[in-house]
Amino acid sequence: MNLDEIIQTASAIRLRQRLLPEGGPGDKIFPPTFAGGVYCWEQRRIDGKSVPCVLLDSVASQANRMEEALMDLVVQGRIDIPRFEVHFGGELADLGTISTLAAPHRVFDAIMRDSELEGKPFFKTDIYKSLTKCNVRNATELFARSPTALLFGCWDSTGAAGGLGNKFARAVASEIVGINAEWGVTEGGVRQDPLGISSEVEIKIDDSGDWDVVGKSATGKKERAKGTRPSEINHGNVLVRVEQGTKETILANGTIVSQKLPLRGGVTVDYALQTTVLSLTALRRLRFPVGDKVSEATDMAARRTLAALGLIAITANRERGYWLRSRCGLVADGAQDFEIVYPDGRTILLPLTTNEAIDAYKAATDAAIGAGLPWYREPVRLTPQRKLVDLVQKSREIQSLGA
């Protein structure tokens, strides 16, 4: 694999992987739910036809999975990635360490901003200020300290410039979509209580969430005040209700037909399609000067490193498997090679494993350092500011009271 030639001449490296349910063709799978408990449906044009499709894993979710795969490799000692880490201790020790590979907004996440370095608020340090000054004409500091932010995108939305802070578009994008999806059906039911506790018993719940028995309800099974039913403390038989949603189908003549169907009944699909793209044109937009000197050599060294790291993320994520959530495990319908996509539409197959991508990455990082680019192999360790600790503790306190 001549990575330099690919980066200089190709538009992208992509993977289009067909997937099937772990249970086999026709098995029901469950997409993620969004506000209102609904799935994300849309019509897509496939082979010249409008086909009903459902989102199985979003671009943001796929990015998180790739970052997790990268962090696994770091923990295993197979690669190093410059990053920032916030270490929680004491009463928040269960949070452990949150790095820029786990924080939602990466290096510009509020968790990083509201931590401190050597007793100084992180956002007031020279390191943080140098990161906020990065742009497409000079992304060297981000490359050196948080290269995954350049791959998966970042935005300094809460800095001194507010919403006008610098943005870096993601160079790696991936999603999984269910193709020709059919809306599934689920039935209501009753969760049987082995203790046989009657719904006619009345209880009372105090402000701390503890409860006591009052006796037999005067109204029986009729309307009761909140906090008086055993089912509210998870005792007794509980009726599982089926929420209804509206499915709209566009007929050939343009007529829209609406149906009431279960919101969360799962789906069946012909197949799922994972589409992953590493945009080389996006990487070529980035410049990486050293000091005041701009050179094609340092630009190329940084782009080579980022491209190799992106390929590790994609291959490692694929090799981890496709368990997306409960009842949504997928397997490859035959392993598909990567494709190199050129500006004129030509494609060339690119077989690639994680180990091969790691070898390319290690060679690229050594070459980048040799070209004079900064590269911080060891993570920068931060500690949460006292106010961030207080915020988390107060939130937990309120949640424990059920408020």
C-alpha positions in Angstrom: 0.0 0.0 0.0 1.6 3.3 -1.2 -0.2 5.5 1.3 1.5 8.7 0.1 0.3 8.2 -3.5 -3.2 7.4 -2.3 -3.3 10.5 -0.1 -2.0 12.7 -2.9 -4.2 11.4 -5.8 -7.4 9.8 -4.4 -10.6 11.4 -3.1 -11.4 8.9 -0.4 -11.0 5.4 1.0 -14.3 3.8 1.6 -15.9 0.6 3.0 -19.3 -0.6 1.9 -20.0 -3.6 4.1 -23.3 -5.6 3.8 -24.5 -6.9 7.2 -27.1 -9.4 8.3 -28.8 -10.1 11.7 -26.9 -12.5 14.0 -30.1 -14.6 14.0 -29.9 -14.9 10.2 -31.9 -13.3 7.3 -35.4 -12.2 8.3 -34.6 -12.0 12.0 -36.0 -9.0 13.8 -33.5 -6.3 14.9 -34.1 -3.2 17.0 -32.9 0.3 15.8 -32.1 3.1 18.3 -35.0 5.2 19.5 -35.0 9.0 19.4 -37.1 11.7 21.0 -40.6 10.4 21.5 -39.5 6.8 21.3 -39.4 6.7 17.5 -37.1 5.2 15.0 -35.4 7.3 12.3 -37.1 6.4 9.0 -36.4 7.7 5.6 -36.7 6.9 1.9 -33.4 6.3 0.0 -32.8 6.0 -3.7 -31.3 2.5 -4.4 -31.0 1.2 -7.9 -33.3 3.9 -9.1 -36.1 3.1 -6.7 -37.3 4.7 -3.4 -36.7 2.2 -0.7 -37.8 2.5 3.0 -34.7 2.5 5.2 -34.2 2.8 9.0 -31.1 4.1 10.8 -29.4 1.4 12.8 -26.3 3.4 13.9 -25.7 7.1 13.4 -22.5 8.9 12.3 -21.9 10.1 15.8 -22.5 6.7 17.3 -20.1 5.1 14.8 -17.5 7.7 15.6 -17.8 6.8 19.3 -17.4 3.1 18.5 -14.2 3.8 16.5 -12.8 5.9 19.3 -13.5 3.0 21.7 -11.7 0.6 19.4 -8.7 3.0 19.3 -8.7 3.3 23.0 -8.7 -0.5 23.3 -5.6 -0.7 21.2 -3.9 2.0 23.4 -4.8 0.0 26.6 -3.4 -3.1 24.9 -0.1 -1.3 24.2 -0.4 -1.7 20.5 -0.5 2.0 19.6 0.0 5.3 21.2 -2.3 8.3 20.6 -1.7 11.9 21.9 -4.6 12.7 24.2 -5.8 14.5 27.3 -7.2 12.5 30.3 -9.2 13.6 33.3 -8.7 11.5 36.4 -11.6 11.3 38.9 -10.9 10.0 42.4 -12.4 10.0 45.9 -16.2 9.7 45.8 -16.1 9.9 42.0 -13.5 7.2 41.6 -16.2 5.0 39.8 -15.9 7.5 36.9 -12.2 6.5 36.5 -10.4 8.2 33.6 -12.2 10.1 30.8 -10.0 10.8 27.8 -10.5 12.9 24.7 -11.3 9.6 23.0 -14.4 9.2 25.2 -15.5 12.8 25.9 -18.5 13.7 23.6 -16.8 16.9 22.2 -13.3 15.6 22.3 -10.6 18.1 23.3 -13.1 20.9 23.5 -15.5 19.1 25.7 -16.8 20.8 28.9 -15.2 18.0 31.0 -11.8 19.0 29.7 -12.5 22.7 29.9 -13.7 22.5 33.5 -10.6 20.5 34.7 -7.2 21.8 35.7 -3.6 21.3 34.9 -1.1 21.7 37.7 -3.7 23.6 39.7 -4.6 26.0 36.9 -8.0 25.9 35.0 -7.2 24.1 31.8 -8.9 26.6 29.6 -6.5 29.3 31.0 -3.4 27.3 30.1 -1.1 28.0 27.2 -1.7 24.5 25.9 -5.5 25.0 25.7 -5.1 28.5 24.2 -2.8 27.0 21.5 -5.5 24.5 20.6 -8.2 27.1 20.3 -6.0 29.0 17.8 -5.8 26.1 15.4 -7.5 26.3 12.0 -7.2 24.6 8.7 -4.2 26.7 7.8 -2.4 25.7 11.0 -3.6 22.5 12.7 -0.2 21.5 14.0 -1.0 21.7 17.7 -4.2 19.7 17.4 -2.3 17.1 15.4 0.4 16.9 18.1 -2.0 16.7 21.1 -5.3 15.4 19.9 -5.2 14.0 16.4 -8.5 12.1 16.7 -10.2 15.6 16.9 -9.1 16.2 13.3 -10.3 12.8 12.2 -13.7 12.8 13.9 -14.4 16.5 14.0 -14.4 19.1 16.8 -15.7 22.6 17.5 -14.5 25.1 20.1 -18.1 26.1 20.8 -17.7 27.2 24.4 -14.4 29.1 24.3 -13.8 32.9 24.3 -15.2 33.2 20.8 -18.4 31.4 21.8 -20.2 29.8 18.8 -17.6 31.4 16.5 -14.8 29.2 17.7 -12.9 27.2 15.1 -14.5 24.1 13.7 -12.9 21.0 12.1 -15.2 18.9 9.9 -14.9 15.2 10.4 -12.7 13.4 7.9 -14.1 10.0 8.9 -17.8 9.3 8.6 -19.6 6.0 9.0 -23.2 4.9 9.5 -25.2 1.7 9.4 -28.7 1.7 7.7 -31.3 -1.1 7.4 -32.3 -1.4 3.8 -35.9 -2.1 2.7 -37.1 -2.1 6.3 -40.4 -3.4 7.4 -42.0 -2.0 10.6 -42.3 -4.8 13.2 -45.1 -5.5 15.6 -44.9 -6.0 19.3 -47.7 -7.1 21.7 -48.5 -5.8 25.1 -48.3 -8.1 28.1 -48.2 -8.5 31.8 -45.1 -8.8 34.0 -46.1 -11.5 36.5 -45.1 -10.9 40.1 -44.0 -14.2 41.8 -45.2 -12.7 45.2 -48.7 -12.3 43.8 -49.1 -8.8 45.3 -52.5 -7.3 44.6 -53.0 -4.0 43.0 -55.8 -3.2 45.5 -53.2 -2.8 48.3 -52.5 0.8 49.0 -49.0 2.1 49.9 -47.5 5.5 50.7 -44.1 6.7 49.5 -42.2 9.3 51.6 -39.9 12.0 50.3 -36.8 9.8 50.6 -38.4 7.2 48.4 -39.1 4.7 51.2 -42.6 3.2 51.5 -45.0 1.7 53.9 -48.3 -0.3 53.6 -51.5 1.6 54.3 -54.0 -1.2 53.8 -56.7 -2.0 51.3 -57.4 0.8 48.8 -60.8 2.3 49.3 -61.1 2.7 45.5 -59.8 -0.7 44.6 -58.4 -0.8 41.1 -60.0 2.6 40.1 -58.2 5.9 39.7 -55.7 6.3 42.5 -53.4 9.1 43.7 -49.8 9.0 42.5 -47.5 7.1 45.0 -50.2 4.7 46.3 -49.9 1.7 43.9 -47.5 -1.3 44.5 -46.6 -1.1 40.8 -44.9 2.2 41.5 -42.3 0.5 43.6 -42.0 -2.4 41.1 -44.2 -4.8 43.0 -47.3 -6.6 41.7 -48.3 -7.5 38.1 -47.4 -4.7 35.7 -49.2 -4.1 32.4 -46.8 -3.6 29.5 -48.4 -1.1 27.2 -47.7 -0.7 23.5 -47.2 2.9 22.4 -48.5 3.6 18.9 -46.7 5.7 16.2 -47.7 6.8 12.7 -46.1 5.2 9.7 -46.5 7.1 6.4 -46.1 5.3 3.1 -45.8 7.1 -0.2 -47.6 5.1 -3.0 -46.5 5.1 -6.6 -49.2 7.7 -7.5 -47.9 10.0 -4.8 -50.7 9.3 -2.3 -49.5 9.3 1.4 -51.1 6.5 3.5 -50.8 6.7 7.3 -51.0 3.6 9.6 -50.9 3.4 13.4 -48.2 0.9 14.4 -46.2 0.1 17.5 -43.4 2.6 18.1 -40.8 0.1 19.2 -41.7 -3.2 17.5 -38.3 -3.7 15.9 -37.8 -4.1 12.1 -36.9 -6.7 9.5 -34.6 -5.7 6.7 -33.3 -7.2 3.5 -29.8 -6.4 4.8 -28.0 -3.6 6.6 -25.3 -1.5 4.9 -22.4 0.1 6.7 -20.9 2.9 4.7 -17.6 4.3 6.0 -15.6 7.0 4.3 -12.2 8.4 5.1 -12.1 11.7 3.1 -8.6 12.4 1.7 -9.8 15.6 0.2 -10.7 16.7 3.8 -7.2 15.8 5.0 -5.6 17.7 2.1 -7.3 20.9 3.3 -5.3 20.8 6.5 -1.8 22.5 6.8 0.8 21.7 9.4 3.5 24.4 9.6 6.3 24.0 12.1 7.1 27.4 13.6 6.7 29.9 10.8 7.7 27.5 8.2 5.1 25.9 5.9 6.3 22.9 3.8 4.8 20.1 1.8 7.0 17.7 3.7 5.4 18.4 7.1 1.9 18.6 5.6 2.4 15.2 4.0 3.8 13.7 7.1 0.9 14.8 9.2 -1.7 13.7 6.6 -0.1 10.3 6.3 -0.3 9.9 10.1 -3.9 10.9 10.2 -4.9 8.7 7.3 -3.2 5.7 8.9 -4.9 6.4 12.3 -8.2 6.7 10.5 -7.7 3.3 8.8 -6.8 1.7 12.2 -10.1 3.1 13.6 -12.1 1.6 10.8 -10.5 -1.8 10.7 -10.4 -2.2 14.5 -14.0 -1.2 14.8 -14.9 -3.8 12.1 -12.9 -6.5 13.8 -14.6 -5.9 17.1 -17.9 -7.0 15.6 -21.2 -5.4 15.1 -23.1 -5.6 18.4 -25.0 -2.3 18.4 -27.4 -2.8 21.3 -29.8 -5.4 22.8 -31.4 -7.4 19.9 -29.4 -5.6 17.3 -26.3 -7.7 16.7 -25.1 -7.9 13.1 -22.5 -10.0 11.2 -20.8 -9.4 7.9 -22.4 -10.9 4.7 -18.9 -11.8 3.5 -15.9 -9.6 4.2 -15.7 -6.6 1.9 -12.4 -5.0 1.0 -11.8 -1.2 1.2 -12.0 0.8 -2.0 -9.8 3.6 -3.1 -12.0 6.2 -4.8 -10.4 8.6 -7.4 -11.8 11.9 -8.5 -13.0 10.5 -11.9 -15.0 7.8 -10.1 -12.5 4.9 -10.6 -12.1 2.5 -7.7 -9.4 0.1 -6.8 -9.8 -2.6 -4.1 -7.6 -2.2 -1.0 -7.4 -5.3 1.3 -6.4 -4.1 4.7 -6.2 -5.5 8.3 -5.8 -3.7 11.6 -2.2 -5.0 11.9 -1.3 -3.6 8.5 -2.8 -0.3 9.4 -0.9 -0.2 12.7 2.4 -0.8 10.9 1.6 2.1 8.5 0.7 4.3 11.5 3.9 3.5 13.4 6.0 4.3 10.3 4.0 7.5 9.7 4.5 8.8 13.3 8.2 8.1 13.2 8.4 10.0 9.9 6.4 12.9 11.2 8.7 13.2 14.2 11.6 13.0 11.8 10.1 15.8 9.8 10.1 18.1 12.9 6.5 17.8 13.8 5.6 17.7 17.5 4.0 14.5 18.7 3.2 13.9 22.4 3.0 10.2 22.9 2.2 10.4 26.6 -1.3 11.7 27.7 -1.6 15.1 29.4 -3.2 14.3 32.8 -5.8 16.6 34.1 -7.8 16.7 37.4 -11.4 17.9 37.7 -11.9 21.4 39.2 -13.7 21.4 42.5 -16.8 22.9 41.0 -17.0 20.1 38.4 -16.8 17.6 41.3 -19.5 19.5 43.2 -21.7 19.5 40.1 -21.5 15.8 39.6 -22.1 15.1 43.3 -25.1 17.4 43.5 -26.6 15.8 40.4 -26.2 12.3 41.9 -27.7 13.5 45.2 -30.8 14.9 43.4 -31.2 11.7 41.3 -30.9 9.5 44.3 -33.9 11.4 45.8 -35.9 10.8 42.7 -36.3 14.6 42.2 
